[in-house]
Amino acid sequence: MSALEIRGLRKAFGGVVALDGVDLSAELGEILGIVGPNGSGKTTLFNVVAGALKPSGGRITWLGQEIAGLPAHRIARQGLVRTYQQAMSFPDLSVNENIKIASEHGAEGVAPLMAPDDLLAFVGLAGRGDEIAGSMPFGNLRRLGIALALAARPKLLLLDEPAAGLNDSETSQLAEIITGLPGRGLGICLIDHDMNLIASICRRLVVLDFGTKIAEGTPAEVLNDRRVMEVYLGA
Ligand code: ADP
């Protein structure tokens, strides 16, 4: 059994069916890419898995336990942590204070991934622990967002568009950070619009369209899939 097993997941907002029977599994130690056009259900999938939204149906099994419908803080305590497109930090507090708070709300019974100073160095914020989070430039806020998620000691990290708004060199630095995580035993699920980024760091992709999974496989397999070309790349 995979670390995360999703079966027949459904989420409807009134008449809008955002997830329509999604099956998906994710392993620790792998980077799984989740792609699809705008409105295909990617963010809703993360919100439901991480407990920010309750599913309308289906099953989510995490490390052998059913977690569908549990509140977000209980899911995070079990090591399943998501990041947001906006770094969810306390802007008036320092970087170190934000990290401390994130670690206090993190997984129970899991050893820290690394010491706070090493964590900052790992995401490229060495020596910036005393800076006020809200005063940092956008690229550093993104790094902080990842540092905060890692401070919560995730086993599986759900990254929602971590490269949005970053320039090319920031994006490749981010890719380096992300690709360093599976070697530390973490699983990563990554949503991004940047197909180059996804294809370069994920060995397996899942493609959503209108709330259903339309393809799954290696980047090469997925990019050559006729349905994917039709609906995702507009070919
Ligand atoms: P993606 O992340 O792939 O762009 P989303 O998960 O954001 O897609 O959205 C999937 C569908 O669900 C879209 O049709 C969107 O309009 C709808 N949706 C998402 N969140 C809500 C919400 N809170 N209320 C109503 N509809 C929503």
py3Dmol code that shows the C-alpha trace and the ligand (Angstrom):
import py3Dmol

protein = """\
ATOM      1  CA  MET A   1       0.000   0.000   0.000  1.00  0.00           C
ATOM      2  CA  SER A   2       1.212   3.515  -0.815  1.00  0.00           C
ATOM      3  CA  ALA A   3       1.730   6.110   1.912  1.00  0.00           C
ATOM      4  CA  LEU A   4      -1.173   8.150   0.512  1.00  0.00           C
ATOM      5  CA  GLU A   5      -4.023   6.343  -1.222  1.00  0.00           C
ATOM      6  CA  ILE A   6      -6.926   8.285  -2.668  1.00  0.00           C
ATOM      7  CA  ARG A   7      -9.902   6.398  -4.065  1.00  0.00           C
ATOM      8  CA  GLY A   8     -12.970   7.809  -5.798  1.00  0.00           C
ATOM      9  CA  LEU A   9     -12.461  11.258  -4.318  1.00  0.00           C
ATOM     10  CA  ARG A  10     -15.316  13.678  -4.988  1.00  0.00           C
ATOM     11  CA  LYS A  11     -15.805  17.324  -4.113  1.00  0.00           C
ATOM     12  CA  ALA A  12     -18.755  19.365  -5.281  1.00  0.00           C
ATOM     13  CA  PHE A  13     -19.341  23.070  -4.649  1.00  0.00           C
ATOM     14  CA  GLY A  14     -23.089  23.265  -5.194  1.00  0.00           C
ATOM     15  CA  GLY A  15     -23.492  22.252  -8.824  1.00  0.00           C
ATOM     16  CA  VAL A  16     -19.775  22.546  -9.646  1.00  0.00           C
ATOM     17  CA  VAL A  17     -18.051  19.179  -9.423  1.00  0.00           C
ATOM     18  CA  ALA A  18     -14.403  20.048  -8.770  1.00  0.00           C
ATOM     19  CA  LEU A  19     -13.251  16.451  -8.142  1.00  0.00           C
ATOM     20  CA  ASP A  20     -15.164  13.671  -9.841  1.00  0.00           C
ATOM     21  CA  GLY A  21     -13.866  10.325  -8.636  1.00  0.00           C
ATOM     22  CA  VAL A  22     -10.094  10.811  -8.461  1.00  0.00           C
ATOM     23  CA  ASP A  23      -7.834   7.820  -7.735  1.00  0.00           C
ATOM     24  CA  LEU A  24      -4.257   8.679  -6.864  1.00  0.00           C
ATOM     25  CA  SER A  25      -1.422   7.330  -4.787  1.00  0.00           C
ATOM     26  CA  ALA A  26       1.785   8.937  -3.571  1.00  0.00           C
ATOM     27  CA  GLU A  27       4.872   7.389  -2.053  1.00  0.00           C
ATOM     28  CA  LEU A  28       7.411   8.654   0.444  1.00  0.00           C
ATOM     29  CA  GLY A  29      10.713   9.384  -1.287  1.00  0.00           C
ATOM     30  CA  GLU A  30       9.151  10.420  -4.598  1.00  0.00           C
ATOM     31  CA  ILE A  31       8.172  13.696  -6.225  1.00  0.00           C
ATOM     32  CA  LEU A  32       4.763  13.372  -7.843  1.00  0.00           C
ATOM     33  CA  GLY A  33       3.707  16.161 -10.211  1.00  0.00           C
ATOM     34  CA  ILE A  34       0.042  17.116 -10.492  1.00  0.00           C
ATOM     35  CA  VAL A  35      -0.775  19.100 -13.597  1.00  0.00           C
ATOM     36  CA  GLY A  36      -3.845  20.173 -15.510  1.00  0.00           C
ATOM     37  CA  PRO A  37      -5.483  23.271 -16.926  1.00  0.00           C
ATOM     38  CA  ASN A  38      -6.948  26.018 -14.759  1.00  0.00           C
ATOM     39  CA  GLY A  39     -10.038  24.827 -12.950  1.00  0.00           C
ATOM     40  CA  SER A  40      -9.177  21.125 -13.319  1.00  0.00           C
ATOM     41  CA  GLY A  41      -9.306  20.557  -9.562  1.00  0.00           C
ATOM     42  CA  LYS A  42      -5.651  20.589  -8.500  1.00  0.00           C
ATOM     43  CA  THR A  43      -5.945  23.050  -5.625  1.00  0.00           C
ATOM     44  CA  THR A  44      -9.219  21.500  -4.495  1.00  0.00           C
ATOM     45  CA  LEU A  45      -7.449  18.129  -4.372  1.00  0.00           C
ATOM     46  CA  PHE A  46      -4.798  19.557  -2.033  1.00  0.00           C
ATOM     47  CA  ASN A  47      -7.419  21.321   0.073  1.00  0.00           C
ATOM     48  CA  VAL A  48      -9.414  18.132   0.535  1.00  0.00           C
ATOM     49  CA  VAL A  49      -6.378  15.937   1.245  1.00  0.00           C
ATOM     50  CA  ALA A  50      -4.957  18.418   3.774  1.00  0.00           C
ATOM     51  CA  GLY A  51      -8.319  18.865   5.493  1.00  0.00           C
ATOM     52  CA  ALA A  52      -9.028  22.491   4.518  1.00  0.00           C
ATOM     53  CA  LEU A  53     -12.180  21.235   2.742  1.00  0.00           C
ATOM     54  CA  LYS A  54     -14.350  18.215   3.481  1.00  0.00           C
ATOM     55  CA  PRO A  55     -14.746  15.753   0.601  1.00  0.00           C
ATOM     56  CA  SER A  56     -18.211  15.010  -0.789  1.00  0.00           C
ATOM     57  CA  GLY A  57     -17.240  11.350  -1.182  1.00  0.00           C
ATOM     58  CA  GLY A  58     -14.415   8.888  -1.565  1.00  0.00           C
ATOM     59  CA  ARG A  59     -11.581   7.667   0.625  1.00  0.00           C
ATOM     60  CA  ILE A  60      -8.213   9.103   1.614  1.00  0.00           C
ATOM     61  CA  THR A  61      -5.890   6.700   3.420  1.00  0.00           C
ATOM     62  CA  TRP A  62      -2.688   8.064   4.924  1.00  0.00           C
ATOM     63  CA  LEU A  63      -0.200   5.565   6.357  1.00  0.00           C
ATOM     64  CA  GLY A  64      -2.991   3.012   6.580  1.00  0.00           C
ATOM     65  CA  GLN A  65      -5.528   5.249   8.329  1.00  0.00           C
ATOM     66  CA  GLU A  66      -8.632   6.875   6.906  1.00  0.00           C
ATOM     67  CA  ILE A  67      -8.239  10.675   7.138  1.00  0.00           C
ATOM     68  CA  ALA A  68     -10.985  11.947   4.803  1.00  0.00           C
ATOM     69  CA  GLY A  69     -12.882  14.755   6.542  1.00  0.00           C
ATOM     70  CA  LEU A  70     -10.495  15.164   9.492  1.00  0.00           C
ATOM     71  CA  PRO A  71      -9.665  18.789  10.338  1.00  0.00           C
ATOM     72  CA  ALA A  72      -6.454  20.239   8.886  1.00  0.00           C
ATOM     73  CA  HIS A  73      -4.584  20.481  12.189  1.00  0.00           C
ATOM     74  CA  ARG A  74      -5.093  16.756  12.897  1.00  0.00           C
ATOM     75  CA  ILE A  75      -3.885  15.834   9.429  1.00  0.00           C
ATOM     76  CA  ALA A  76      -0.813  18.082   9.803  1.00  0.00           C
ATOM     77  CA  ARG A  77      -0.082  16.415  13.157  1.00  0.00           C
ATOM     78  CA  GLN A  78       0.168  13.132  11.235  1.00  0.00           C
ATOM     79  CA  GLY A  79       2.847  14.541   8.938  1.00  0.00           C
ATOM     80  CA  LEU A  80       0.774  15.513   5.908  1.00  0.00           C
ATOM     81  CA  VAL A  81       1.485  19.197   5.356  1.00  0.00           C
ATOM     82  CA  ARG A  82       0.592  21.600   2.551  1.00  0.00           C
ATOM     83  CA  THR A  83       2.030  24.921   1.512  1.00  0.00           C
ATOM     84  CA  TYR A  84      -0.025  27.716   0.033  1.00  0.00           C
ATOM     85  CA  GLN A  85       0.567  29.932  -2.965  1.00  0.00           C
ATOM     86  CA  GLN A  86       1.012  32.708  -0.423  1.00  0.00           C
ATOM     87  CA  ALA A  87       3.509  31.912   2.301  1.00  0.00           C
ATOM     88  CA  MET A  88       1.283  31.618   5.388  1.00  0.00           C
ATOM     89  CA  SER A  89       3.557  33.349   7.850  1.00  0.00           C
ATOM     90  CA  PHE A  90       3.081  35.987  10.538  1.00  0.00           C
ATOM     91  CA  PRO A  91       4.380  39.063   8.714  1.00  0.00           C
ATOM     92  CA  ASP A  92       5.147  41.094  11.866  1.00  0.00           C
ATOM     93  CA  LEU A  93       7.257  38.355  13.435  1.00  0.00           C
ATOM     94  CA  SER A  94      10.820  37.386  12.606  1.00  0.00           C
ATOM     95  CA  VAL A  95      11.757  34.456  10.419  1.00  0.00           C
ATOM     96  CA  ASN A  96      12.940  32.519  13.488  1.00  0.00           C
ATOM     97  CA  GLU A  97       9.706  33.206  15.363  1.00  0.00           C
ATOM     98  CA  ASN A  98       7.678  32.029  12.376  1.00  0.00           C
ATOM     99  CA  ILE A  99       9.713  28.831  12.229  1.00  0.00           C
ATOM    100  CA  LYS A 100       9.217  28.229  15.939  1.00  0.00           C
ATOM    101  CA  ILE A 101       5.442  28.605  15.604  1.00  0.00           C
ATOM    102  CA  ALA A 102       5.345  26.301  12.576  1.00  0.00           C
ATOM    103  CA  SER A 103       7.303  23.631  14.415  1.00  0.00           C
ATOM    104  CA  GLU A 104       4.974  23.864  17.421  1.00  0.00           C
ATOM    105  CA  HIS A 105       2.026  23.059  15.144  1.00  0.00           C
ATOM    106  CA  GLY A 106       3.798  20.283  13.291  1.00  0.00           C
ATOM    107  CA  ALA A 107       3.732  16.508  13.254  1.00  0.00           C
ATOM    108  CA  GLU A 108       3.780  14.660  16.560  1.00  0.00           C
ATOM    109  CA  GLY A 109       6.437  12.091  17.367  1.00  0.00           C
ATOM    110  CA  VAL A 110       8.541  12.958  14.330  1.00  0.00           C
ATOM    111  CA  ALA A 111      12.144  14.139  14.699  1.00  0.00           C
ATOM    112  CA  PRO A 112      12.940  17.540  13.157  1.00  0.00           C
ATOM    113  CA  LEU A 113      14.245  17.283   9.624  1.00  0.00           C
ATOM    114  CA  MET A 114      17.135  19.557  10.593  1.00  0.00           C
ATOM    115  CA  ALA A 115      18.060  22.249  13.120  1.00  0.00           C
ATOM    116  CA  PRO A 116      16.488  25.704  12.499  1.00  0.00           C
ATOM    117  CA  ASP A 117      19.772  27.239  11.274  1.00  0.00           C
ATOM    118  CA  ASP A 118      20.329  24.348   8.877  1.00  0.00           C
ATOM    119  CA  LEU A 119      16.744  24.655   7.701  1.00  0.00           C
ATOM    120  CA  LEU A 120      17.278  28.309   6.808  1.00  0.00           C
ATOM    121  CA  ALA A 121      20.504  27.481   4.993  1.00  0.00           C
ATOM    122  CA  PHE A 122      18.753  24.632   3.155  1.00  0.00           C
ATOM    123  CA  VAL A 123      16.126  26.993   1.692  1.00  0.00           C
ATOM    124  CA  GLY A 124      18.678  29.737   0.963  1.00  0.00           C
ATOM    125  CA  LEU A 125      17.868  32.022   3.916  1.00  0.00           C
ATOM    126  CA  ALA A 126      21.084  31.551   5.904  1.00  0.00           C
ATOM    127  CA  GLY A 127      21.633  34.394   8.363  1.00  0.00           C
ATOM    128  CA  ARG A 128      18.146  35.865   7.859  1.00  0.00           C
ATOM    129  CA  GLY A 129      16.539  34.444  11.013  1.00  0.00           C
ATOM    130  CA  ASP A 130      16.135  37.855  12.663  1.00  0.00           C
ATOM    131  CA  GLU A 131      14.551  39.570   9.648  1.00  0.00           C
ATOM    132  CA  ILE A 132      10.896  40.501   9.912  1.00  0.00           C
ATOM    133  CA  ALA A 133       9.083  38.050   7.644  1.00  0.00           C
ATOM    134  CA  GLY A 134       6.820  40.677   6.084  1.00  0.00           C
ATOM    135  CA  SER A 135       9.749  42.862   5.070  1.00  0.00           C
ATOM    136  CA  MET A 136      11.370  40.205   2.890  1.00  0.00           C
ATOM    137  CA  PRO A 137      11.173  40.261  -0.903  1.00  0.00           C
ATOM    138  CA  PHE A 138       8.826  37.895  -2.692  1.00  0.00           C
ATOM    139  CA  GLY A 139      11.412  35.245  -3.588  1.00  0.00           C
ATOM    140  CA  ASN A 140      12.545  34.973   0.030  1.00  0.00           C
ATOM    141  CA  LEU A 141       8.949  34.750   1.235  1.00  0.00           C
ATOM    142  CA  ARG A 142       8.546  31.715  -1.005  1.00  0.00           C
ATOM    143  CA  ARG A 143      11.645  30.172   0.555  1.00  0.00           C
ATOM    144  CA  LEU A 144      10.231  30.950   3.983  1.00  0.00           C
ATOM    145  CA  GLY A 145       6.964  29.246   3.028  1.00  0.00           C
ATOM    146  CA  ILE A 146       8.877  26.060   2.288  1.00  0.00           C
ATOM    147  CA  ALA A 147      10.979  26.420   5.456  1.00  0.00           C
ATOM    148  CA  LEU A 148       7.786  26.762   7.516  1.00  0.00           C
ATOM    149  CA  ALA A 149       6.279  23.669   5.931  1.00  0.00           C
ATOM    150  CA  LEU A 150       9.507  21.729   6.590  1.00  0.00           C
ATOM    151  CA  ALA A 151       9.607  22.994  10.184  1.00  0.00           C
ATOM    152  CA  ALA A 152       6.277  21.194  10.656  1.00  0.00           C
ATOM    153  CA  ARG A 153       8.189  17.904  10.107  1.00  0.00           C
ATOM    154  CA  PRO A 154       6.188  16.622   7.146  1.00  0.00           C
ATOM    155  CA  LYS A 155       6.403  13.105   5.829  1.00  0.00           C
ATOM    156  CA  LEU A 156       4.476  14.173   2.753  1.00  0.00           C
ATOM    157  CA  LEU A 157       4.619  17.779   1.579  1.00  0.00           C
ATOM    158  CA  LEU A 158       1.974  19.189  -0.749  1.00  0.00           C
ATOM    159  CA  LEU A 159       3.497  22.116  -2.659  1.00  0.00           C
ATOM    160  CA  ASP A 160       0.981  24.352  -4.444  1.00  0.00           C
ATOM    161  CA  GLU A 161       2.633  26.327  -7.247  1.00  0.00           C
ATOM    162  CA  PRO A 162       5.869  27.024  -5.385  1.00  0.00           C
ATOM    163  CA  ALA A 163       7.409  28.638  -8.484  1.00  0.00           C
ATOM    164  CA  ALA A 164       4.559  31.054  -9.245  1.00  0.00           C
ATOM    165  CA  GLY A 165       5.992  34.560  -9.616  1.00  0.00           C
ATOM    166  CA  LEU A 166       9.627  33.461  -9.390  1.00  0.00           C
ATOM    167  CA  ASN A 167      12.168  34.310 -12.087  1.00  0.00           C
ATOM    168  CA  ASP A 168      14.203  31.651 -13.894  1.00  0.00           C
ATOM    169  CA  SER A 169      17.148  31.634 -11.525  1.00  0.00           C
ATOM    170  CA  GLU A 170      14.895  31.605  -8.452  1.00  0.00           C
ATOM    171  CA  THR A 171      12.939  28.742 -10.022  1.00  0.00           C
ATOM    172  CA  SER A 172      16.047  26.651 -10.582  1.00  0.00           C
ATOM    173  CA  GLN A 173      17.178  27.314  -7.005  1.00  0.00           C
ATOM    174  CA  LEU A 174      13.750  26.194  -5.846  1.00  0.00           C
ATOM    175  CA  ALA A 175      13.991  23.053  -7.984  1.00  0.00           C
ATOM    176  CA  GLU A 176      17.260  22.233  -6.234  1.00  0.00           C
ATOM    177  CA  ILE A 177      15.634  22.626  -2.829  1.00  0.00           C
ATOM    178  CA  ILE A 178      12.729  20.372  -3.806  1.00  0.00           C
ATOM    179  CA  THR A 179      14.860  17.666  -5.395  1.00  0.00           C
ATOM    180  CA  GLY A 180      16.916  17.464  -2.179  1.00  0.00           C
ATOM    181  CA  LEU A 181      13.885  16.389  -0.145  1.00  0.00           C
ATOM    182  CA  PRO A 182      13.148  12.807  -1.267  1.00  0.00           C
ATOM    183  CA  GLY A 183      16.672  11.790  -0.211  1.00  0.00           C
ATOM    184  CA  ARG A 184      15.657  12.823   3.303  1.00  0.00           C
ATOM    185  CA  GLY A 185      12.717  10.411   3.133  1.00  0.00           C
ATOM    186  CA  LEU A 186      10.007  12.937   2.325  1.00  0.00           C
ATOM    187  CA  GLY A 187       7.325  12.492  -0.279  1.00  0.00           C
ATOM    188  CA  ILE A 188       6.421  15.517  -2.377  1.00  0.00           C
ATOM    189  CA  CYS A 189       3.271  16.264  -4.356  1.00  0.00           C
ATOM    190  CA  LEU A 190       3.827  19.282  -6.540  1.00  0.00           C
ATOM    191  CA  ILE A 191       1.294  21.388  -8.432  1.00  0.00           C
ATOM    192  CA  ASP A 192       2.735  23.783 -10.959  1.00  0.00           C
ATOM    193  CA  HIS A 193       1.894  25.404 -14.266  1.00  0.00           C
ATOM    194  CA  ASP A 194       5.550  25.376 -15.268  1.00  0.00           C
ATOM    195  CA  MET A 195       5.724  22.184 -17.311  1.00  0.00           C
ATOM    196  CA  ASN A 196       9.516  22.488 -17.645  1.00  0.00           C
ATOM    197  CA  LEU A 197       9.906  22.578 -13.877  1.00  0.00           C
ATOM    198  CA  ILE A 198       7.515  19.670 -13.362  1.00  0.00           C
ATOM    199  CA  ALA A 199       9.020  17.532 -16.107  1.00  0.00           C
ATOM    200  CA  SER A 200      12.550  18.172 -14.853  1.00  0.00           C
ATOM    201  CA  ILE A 201      11.992  17.244 -11.207  1.00  0.00           C
ATOM    202  CA  CYS A 202       9.136  14.691 -11.218  1.00  0.00           C
ATOM    203  CA  ARG A 203       9.498  11.098 -12.318  1.00  0.00           C
ATOM    204  CA  ARG A 204       5.745  10.568 -12.260  1.00  0.00           C
ATOM    205  CA  LEU A 205       2.925  12.897 -13.247  1.00  0.00           C
ATOM    206  CA  VAL A 206      -0.832  12.813 -12.811  1.00  0.00           C
ATOM    207  CA  VAL A 207      -2.936  14.943 -15.153  1.00  0.00           C
ATOM    208  CA  LEU A 208      -6.344  16.242 -14.099  1.00  0.00           C
ATOM    209  CA  ASP A 209      -9.032  17.686 -16.337  1.00  0.00           C
ATOM    210  CA  PHE A 210     -12.508  18.667 -15.162  1.00  0.00           C
ATOM    211  CA  GLY A 211     -11.929  16.901 -11.853  1.00  0.00           C
ATOM    212  CA  THR A 212     -10.928  13.541 -13.297  1.00  0.00           C
ATOM    213  CA  LYS A 213      -7.555  11.923 -13.816  1.00  0.00           C
ATOM    214  CA  ILE A 214      -6.969  11.664 -17.553  1.00  0.00           C
ATOM    215  CA  ALA A 215      -3.373  10.428 -17.600  1.00  0.00           C
ATOM    216  CA  GLU A 216      -0.602   9.178 -15.351  1.00  0.00           C
ATOM    217  CA  GLY A 217       2.988   8.185 -16.036  1.00  0.00           C
ATOM    218  CA  THR A 218       6.473   9.493 -16.635  1.00  0.00           C
ATOM    219  CA  PRO A 219       6.753  13.052 -18.026  1.00  0.00           C
ATOM    220  CA  ALA A 220       7.598  11.576 -21.459  1.00  0.00           C
ATOM    221  CA  GLU A 221       4.564   9.285 -21.381  1.00  0.00           C
ATOM    222  CA  VAL A 222       2.237  12.039 -20.239  1.00  0.00           C
ATOM    223  CA  LEU A 223       3.511  14.654 -22.676  1.00  0.00           C
ATOM    224  CA  ASN A 224       2.972  12.216 -25.551  1.00  0.00           C
ATOM    225  CA  ASP A 225      -0.509  11.193 -24.421  1.00  0.00           C
ATOM    226  CA  ARG A 226      -3.060  12.199 -27.049  1.00  0.00           C
ATOM    227  CA  ARG A 227      -5.705  13.247 -24.500  1.00  0.00           C
ATOM    228  CA  VAL A 228      -3.195  15.344 -22.612  1.00  0.00           C
ATOM    229  CA  MET A 229      -2.111  17.087 -25.795  1.00  0.00           C
ATOM    230  CA  GLU A 230      -5.748  17.790 -26.667  1.00  0.00           C
ATOM    231  CA  VAL A 231      -7.001  19.085 -23.361  1.00  0.00           C
ATOM    232  CA  TYR A 232      -3.927  20.392 -21.597  1.00  0.00           C
ATOM    233  CA  LEU A 233      -1.627  21.650 -24.280  1.00  0.00           C
ATOM    234  CA  GLY A 234      -4.450  22.683 -26.601  1.00  0.00           C
ATOM    235  CA  ALA A 235      -2.923  20.715 -29.484  1.00  0.00           C
TER     236      ALA A 235
END
"""
ligand_1 = """\
27
ADP
P -7.146 24.326 -10.283
O -6.390 24.382 -9.018
O -6.824 23.129 -11.114
O -7.059 25.600 -11.083
P -9.477 24.428 -8.578
O -9.361 23.248 -7.686
O -9.101 25.751 -8.045
O -8.708 24.127 -9.939
O -10.983 24.542 -9.086
C -11.716 23.425 -9.615
C -13.146 23.849 -9.873
O -13.814 24.062 -8.633
C -13.289 25.141 -10.664
O -14.430 25.039 -11.484
C -13.500 26.173 -9.571
O -14.241 27.263 -10.067
C -14.295 25.370 -8.547
N -14.074 25.849 -7.173
C -12.916 25.782 -6.480
N -13.073 26.270 -5.237
C -14.385 26.649 -5.137
C -15.181 27.232 -4.095
N -14.667 27.486 -2.880
N -16.472 27.487 -4.365
C -17.008 27.191 -5.564
N -16.320 26.639 -6.571
C -15.026 26.382 -6.382
"""
view = py3Dmol.view(width=600, height=400)
view.addModel(protein, "pdb")
view.setStyle({"model": 0}, {"cartoon": {"style": "trace"}})
view.addModel(ligand_1, "xyz")
view.setStyle({"model": 1}, {"stick": {}})
view.zoomTo()
view.show()
